[in-house]
């Protein structure tokens, strides 16, 4: 498999003067992935301390610990499925068999919902009537009646739906692993060979009201295996408009076409079929040979713009997608589709993934996130994220949310995002670092109420005041000046008196995001402080790779600063700017314009350094406004060039012949 993300370089054609991009040519046919939204949608992050009133699945289950595999919401009930036999609410213990219900408002157990199943629940989905839940798994009986692998239950009583129209079809095989209601059909996926006596291998479509097998839809054969084992469709996810459906699992062929572990289907009005114009080799190569398949979970974004996939597999570096979370844009097509981004744990499994309006939540048993170079150890860029993480949907970089699970156990197998918070189901009992941990038996709920609001990551645009820090070509004194710029005309230089004790001559590149000034220094650190044009706030060192409590409690799980920090030492960074989840920058002695993924909310930088274009030697201050990249050339003139899709292109235009040289440039 070709290298996907590490040190990606974009081949360029040099233009007269500065060597900017004429028509980008991407190395090995790859793209520079761009996520379309320019700013992060304002949204809530949940609190880090789980709510204290949820029921606890009993830790002693007669030889096995108990585990939650699936969760869904139906009306005012949170339905939880897995492998367990008793649950405790307060001081009262209730016998249950693999399925329970929680009141979505009070977060307390509903003791009246007590269906009896003879084996594990693996999948849950709301019924089309809004009053029932579809249950899939390895069970064969429900409430004493034969219901192999699939049932529909009333969420008020736990009994089969009262109208009597639903009839569970006979399913032959090991399990139903996923259920998806889309386009007026119930799709089931799993390890089975026949449904209602008809040949259906891994996928089938049913009537949402009767359970009858469709003779038109869901007839897309999955076959073959990835690396041993048996054919399984593990997860399915349909787009909100019901036109596409993704599938992951242990297979090598779908509808007669090669599709290794990941496929996209067209859901039609007359029939379903494999999408002939969508294929990826992202999961074609094996990870560790002990895994017959390494894709584990998948989720669709609420807006239908992308699907995200979580994997296991062991550490494989960035040439593979082992132990990773990846984003796949739904508007991408072709026979060599690549992920928009990949986040690697560095050697630990991700079992679950769920998406809110503003974050991608992942669970499993990772020690780290943002760790592409790690092989069961922390490497450059890694941050401690035990068992859980929340990722920026634009770039896959972790947000600061870090409740953690310790012990990590086998994994957090299920994550459910609801209107009021995030539910986590696992096989363990504790959240937060050991020195402050909270007991929550297999189920944790993290409310949005009391959590943080994500910043929108807005940068000021022209027309406006453009600041130059430490102006001058040689002396670069401790002062700040500004000029008004409307995009084509420039006002006179004005000295700025900004209170707060900022030494502007220390700056090595600047960017202003949401009223926070980010800047590098020659000491090899990144800093930030508030800036409003009148005063600056207290200086803060940016080091999200250290976490005092987790580092003290689990010192072997410490994070590691990225090599970007070493490139700051000695003042090697000349200029920087922020755009759409990326920090762009230039370095002394190098003619490339680089970027790294960057999430201002956490201050975390991506580990991978990407060269976008050449011809940037001695280019200092830079900023982006209105689809243009403004930069200070070696002669001090302010230039502008087209900047679209994350890449500069075309011939530059001189905006101002005044001397703009200094140690930082930003719009304020």
N, C-alpha and C positions, 0 to 999 in steps of 0.2 A: 504494500500500500504506500502511495506517495506521501511524503511528509505534508502534514496538514497545517500546522500552526507555528512551529518553532523557527524563529529568525527568518520569517518570510520577507523576501526582498522583491520589490517591484522593478522590473526592467524599464528603463526610461529612454527617451530620445532627447538629447540635449538641444535646447534652444539657444539662440544667440544671447550672450551676456550672462545668463545665470543657469541654463540647463534645466528648465522646467519641463513638465510633461507635455508632449504634444498629443499623443494618443497612447494611453497606458497599455503596456504589454505585460501581462502577469506571468510570473515565473511558473513553468510547468502547467500552464493553462489555468492557474488558480486565480480567484478573485480576491480583492481586499474586501472582506465582508463588511457591510454597512447596515446597521439597523436604522430604519427610516426616521424615527421620531427624534427631533432635535433636542427636546427637553424631556426629562423624566416626568411622567404624569404624577401630579401631587397625590400622594396616597399615604395610608397609615401602615406602620409596622407594629406588630403586637408587642406587648410587654415581654420581658424575659423570665419573669417569675410565673409559673403556671398557677392557674386558679386553684383554690384549695378545697372546693366542694364537690369535685367530680368523684364518681365511684371508683373503687380500686378492685381490679381483678386480682383474686387471691394468688399470692406467689407460689403456694404449694399446690400443685395440680396432680398429685399422685404419681410423682416420678418425672413430670415435665413442668416447666415453669409457667406455661400459659403465654399466649402471644396474640396480638391483634394484627390481622391481615387486611382488613377492609373496613371502611367507614363511609357513610353517606347521610345526607339529610333529606327527610321527607316531612314536609310541613313543620310541625313543632317538635319533631323527634330526630335525634342523632342516633342512627342505627350502627352498631358496632359488631363486627364478626371476626371470628378467628378460631382459636383452639383454647378453650377454657371451660371450667365446670362450676365455678362459683365466683360471686362478686360481692363486695362489701360496700355498703353505704352507711357511713357513720359506724355504729357498733353492730349493725345488723348484717348478717351474711345471707345471701340468697343463692339457692342452686340455680344455675343456668347451664345451657348446653350450647356453647359456641356462638350464641347470638344474644344481644341485649339491646335495650333502648334507653336513651338518656333524654330528659326534657331539655330542649334547646334553650329555654329561657332560664330555668333554675340551675341547669347543669347537674341535676341529681338523677339518680336511677329511676326509671319507670318500672316499678315492681310488678305491674300487671302484664307487661310484655315478656312472656316466658315460653316461647316455642321450644319444642324438644327436637333436636337434630342429633343424629347418631355419629356425625363426624364433622370435620373441619369446614368452616365457611371461608371461602377465598375471594368472593366477589359480591358487591352490593350495588344496586342502582334503584333510583326512584321509579315506581310504576307510573304508567301513563295517566292513571286516574288521580294522582296526587295524594292518594290515601294508602297506597300499598308499596311494599318494597320487594324487588326482585332479588333473590338470594341464589348464589351459585357456589359450588365447592366440590368437596369429595364425598359428601353425605349421600345416603341412599334412602333414608326415611325422615319424614318430618311429621311430628305429632302422631307418630305411630303408623302413618300411611306411606306407601312406597312413593317416593319422590326423588328419583335418581338424579343427583347433581344440580337440580334446579327447582325452585319453588317461588310462588308469589304469596306474600303474607300481608294481612291487614296490620298496619303499624299501631292501631289502637288496641288490638287484642292478641296479636301473635298467631292468630288462626288464619287459615286460608281464606281468601277474599270471599265475602258473603254472597256475591251475585252468582257464584257457581259456574261462571262461563269459562274460567281459566282451567286448562288441563295441562299439566306438565308432560311434555313429550318424553318418550323413552330415550335416554341418552346413554350410549355405550362408550365407555372409556374411563379415564382416570379422574378427570375433574373439569369443571367450568372455572376458568381463571379470570374471566372478565365479562362484563355485561355493558352494552351501550345501546341507549334508546335514541334512534335517529331516523328521520324521514318517515315517521309513522311505523317503524319496525323495531323489534327487539333483536339486536345482534348478540350472539353469545360466542365466546372464544375460549379455547382451552385445549385439553388433550382428550379428544374423543374421535371416534371413527364413524359413528352413525347417530342420527337423530330421527326419532319417529319411524325407524326402520329404513330410512333413506341414507345413502352414502353422503356424509358430511364430515370432512376431516379438518378439524381445528376451527371451523367457522360455520355458523348457520344463522339464518334469519327467521324470526317467529312473529306471529301476530301478537300485538301488545294486549289484546283483549281476550283471546282464546288460547294463546300459547301454541296455536297450530303452526306447523312447519311451512315456510314459504317455498313454493316450487319455482319462484322467479328470482328471488334475491338471496344473497349470501351463498350463492353457489360458485365460489371461487376456490379452487382446490389449492391447499397448502401441502407441500411435500418436501421430502429430503430433510437432511439434518445439517447442522453447521459443523459440529465437531464431536459426533457420537450422540448417544442418547436416542430420544424419540421425537417425532415431529410434535411441536407444541406452538400454539398461538397464545402468547402470554398476556398481551394487552392490546386493546383496540381503542382508538380515539377518533371521533368524527368531528369535522368542522361544524361550527354552529349553523351554517346554511344547509347542511346535510348533503353536500356534493362530493366530499372527499372523506375517506377514512384511512387512517394509518394503522399498521399492525406491526408488532414486534414479537419475536419468539425464536424458537429453534426450528428454522426451516431454511431451505436453500432455493426453493422454487415456488412461485405463486402464479396461478393461472397459466402454467407452462413456461413462464419467463424466469430467468435467474434473478432472484431477490434474496440476498443473504441477511437474515435476521431482521430486516426492516423493509417494509413495502408500503406503497400508497395505492388505495383502490378508488375507483370512480363509482359513486353510488348513483345509479341511473333511475329513470322512471320505468324502464322495462327490464333492466337487469343490472347487476353489479359486475365490475371487471377490474383487473389489475390496471393501474395507470401505466400505459406503455411509454409515456414521456416523463417518467420519474423513476430514477434509480440512483442509488448511492453505493459506493464501495467502502463507506465509512466503517461498516461492521463486517467486511468480507474476510479480513485476516483474523486468525485466532489470537486470543490472549493466552493466559496460562492454560496448558493442555488439560488440566483437570476440569475445566469448564466446558460442557458440551455446547452451551450458549451463554453469553454474558450480558445480554440486554435484560433489564429487570423491571423497569417501570416507565410510564409515559404519561404526559398530561398535555391538554390543549389549553392555550391561553384563552381567557374569557372573550377577547375580541376576535378570536379566530385567526390571528396573524401568524402564529407559529405553534409548533409542537416541541416539547422538550423531552429528552430521553435520558434515563439514568442507567448506569451499568456497573457490573462487577468485573472480575477478570484478572486482578493482580496488576502490579505496576508495569506499564509497557512503554512509558515515555510518550512523546507527542506524535510519534508516527502511527499510533493506534488510538482507539477511543476506549481503552480499558479504564475502569474505575473513574468514570467521568460523568459529567452532566453536559449535554449539548443542546443547542437551539437550532431548529430547522425551520426556516421561513416558508410559509405556505405558498407564497407567490413564486418560489424558486421551482424550476423544472429542468429537465434534461437528463442525460444518462450518466452524469458524473456530479451529482448534487453534493455540495459540501455544507457542513454546519456553519452557521453564522458565528458561533463561538463554541469553545470547549473549556470547561473548568475541570481540572484534574485533582483528585485527592492525594495522589502520590502512593497509592497502594492499598486503599481501603474501599470496600464495597459501598455503593449507593443503592438502596433497596426501593426508595420511594421518591416521588416528585409530585408537586402540586403548584399551581400558579394562581396568584391573586392579580388584581389590576396593576400592581406595581412591583411584584417580586416573584422569583422562582424559589420555592422552598424545596430543599432536598434533605433526605434522611437516610440513615444506614448505620454503619459503624466507623465512619471516618475519624481520623484524628485531626486532619488538616483540610483546608480548601485552598485553591489558588496555588497548587503545588505540582506543576507539570514536570519538574525535573526530579521530584522525589521518588525514591524507590524504597518504600517503607521507612522513610526518614524525611525530616524537614529540609527543604532546599530553598533557594532564592525565591522570595515572594510568598512563601507559605504562611498562612495564618491559622491559629488554633481554632478549630470548629468541631468539637467532639460530638459526633452523632447527628448533628443538625446544622444547617446553614441556610441563609437567605441570600439569593444572588440577584444582582442587578440584571434585569432582562435585556438591557442594551448590549452588555458586554460579558456577562457571566462573572463579574468581579463580586466578591462577597460584600454585602452590607455589614453594618456593625453588629446586627442582632446575633447574639451568641449565648443562648441559654445552656446548651450542652446537655449531654447525657453521660453519666459516669456512675457505674460501669456502662460501657457502650453495648455490651451483649452482642447478640447476633445482628440486631439492627432495629431501626425504626422502619417498620414495614408499611405503614400507611400514614398519609398526611391528608387532611381535609380542610380546605379553606371555606369558611362560611361568612355571612355578612358581618358577624360580630367577633370573629377571631379564627385562630388556627388550632385544629385538633391534631394530636400526634399519637399514633398507636404503635406499640413496640413490644419487646419481650423483656423489658427492664422496668425498674421501679423508681429511679431517681433522676431528677433534673438539677441543673446548676452544678458548679464546682463542689467537690466533696466537703470543703470547709463551710459551705452554706447551702448544702443540697436540700431539696424538698422531696418527700416521698409522694409519688403518684403512681399507683399500681397499674402499669401497662397503658394508662390513658392520661394524657396531659392536654389541658386547654389553655391557650395563650390569647387573652382578649386583646382586641384592638383598642378598647377604651383604656386610657392611661398610657398607651404606647406613643411613639414619636411620629411626627408627620415628616415624610420625606421631603427634602428640598427639591425645588424644580430644576436646579442647576442652570439658572439663567445667566447668560453673559450680556453685558450692556452692548448696544448696537449704535452705529452711526445714524444720524448726526449726534455728536456728543463731544465730550472733552476727552482728549487722548493724553495720557500722562507719560512722561519719560522720567525714569528713576536714574539718579546720578548721571545727568547729561554730560556729554563731551566725549571726544575721541581718545584722550590720553588721561587727563587728570581725574575726571569722574568724581566730583565732590559730593558731599552728603547733602543733596538737595533734590527737590522734586519740582518739575516744571510741567506745564500743560499747553496745549493748543486745541482750539475747537476745530473739528473736522466734520464736514457734511458728506464726505465721500469723494468730492472733487475739488473743493476749495478748503483752504487752511487759514486759520487766524494767527495772530502774533503769539510769540512765546510769553507765557505768564508764570512768574514764580508762584509756587504754592506753599502756604504755611499750614502744615498739617501737624496737629498736636499728637502726642503719644509716645515720643521718643524713638521713632523709627530711624535707623541708620541706613539711608538709601544707598550708600556706597557699598554696603555688604551684599546687595541683591545680585543674583545671577539668574535672571529670567523671572518673569512675573505673569500671573493670570488672575483675573478677578471674576469670581463665580458666586452669585447670590450674596454679594456684598462682603465676601471673604477674599482677601488677597493671599494668594499662594505664591511662594517664592523659594528659590534655592539659594544656598550660600556656599562659599568655598570650603566650608568645614565638612562637607559631605552629608548634610542633612537637608530635609525639606521642612519648611515652616509655613504657618498661616496666622493671620490675624484679621480682625474685622477692619473695614475701610469704608468711610462714607464721604470722603472728600474734605472733611474738616478735621477728623481725628482717626487714629488707628487704635485698635484694641491691644490687649496684652499679647505678646508673642507666644505661640505654641509650637513645640516641636511635633512634627507629624511622624508618629511611629506606631501604626496600628498592628505591627507584627509582634508586639509585646502585649501581654495581657497579665497584669499583676497577679490576679487571683488564680487563673488557670496555670500560669507559669510556676506559681508556688506550690499548687496542689499536684500538678502533673508535669514536672520539669522536663520529662522526655518528649512532651508534646509541644514544646515551644516553637513559635514561628521563626522565620528568617527574613531579614530585609532583602529586597531585590537588588540586583547588581546596578540598578539605576542610581542608587545612593552612592556607590563608589565612583560613578561617573561625574558626580557633583564635586568631588574632592578636588581642590585646587582651582575651582571656578571654571570647569570645563564646559558647563552648560551655558550657552550664549543666549538662547531665547526659548520661550515656551508659550503655548496657548492651549485653550481647552475647547473642544467641540464634540458634541454628541457621544459622550462616554469615552473620550480619548484625550490623553495629554500628548500634544505634539511638541517636539523640541529639536534644537540643533546643538551640536557639540563642536568645541574648538578642535581643529585638525581633522574634521570629517565633513565631507560635502553633502551628506545625506540629511533629509528631513525624516525624522523618526516619529513613531508614536507608540504608546503603550495604552492599553485599556486602563481607565481610571474612573473611580466612583468617588466623587467628592464627599458624599455622606459618611463614608468610612475612611476615606483617605488612602485606600488600598490601590496599589498599582498592579497591573498585570505583569506577569513574569516575562512575557515574550516581547522582544524588541523588534518592531517592524519598520523597515526602511520604505518610505513612500515614494520619494523621488530624489534625484541628485541635483547638484548645482547650488548647494546652500552654504558653501564655505563662507565664514565670516558674517553670515546673516545673523543679526542679533534680535532685537525686539520684533514680536509678531502678534497679531490678533486676527480674528475672523469676524466679518460683519457683512450681512446681506449677500452671501454667496461669493464674497471676495476674501482673499487672504492678503492682508496688509503686512508688509515687512520692511525692515530697515536694511538696505543693501550696504555693502562694504564702503561705499562712498558717502554714506550718511543719508541718502535720499530715501524718502518714503515711497514705496512702490505698492502696487496692487495687482493681483492676478486672480483669475477665476478659480474658485474652490468648490467643487461639487463631488458628491460621492466619496468624500474623505480624501480627495486627491487634487493637487493644484494642476492646472493645465493652461495652455495658451501663452501668449506673449504678455509680459508685464507692462503696466502703465505707470509712469512717474506721477505721483499725486502731489508731491512737494519736493522742491530742491533744497529746502533748508536742511541743516544738519540735525538729524534725529537720533544720532548715536547715543547710547547710554547703556545701562545695565538692566533695564526693564521697560516694557511698553505695554500699556493696557488702557482699555476704554472704561471710564468711570462715570 
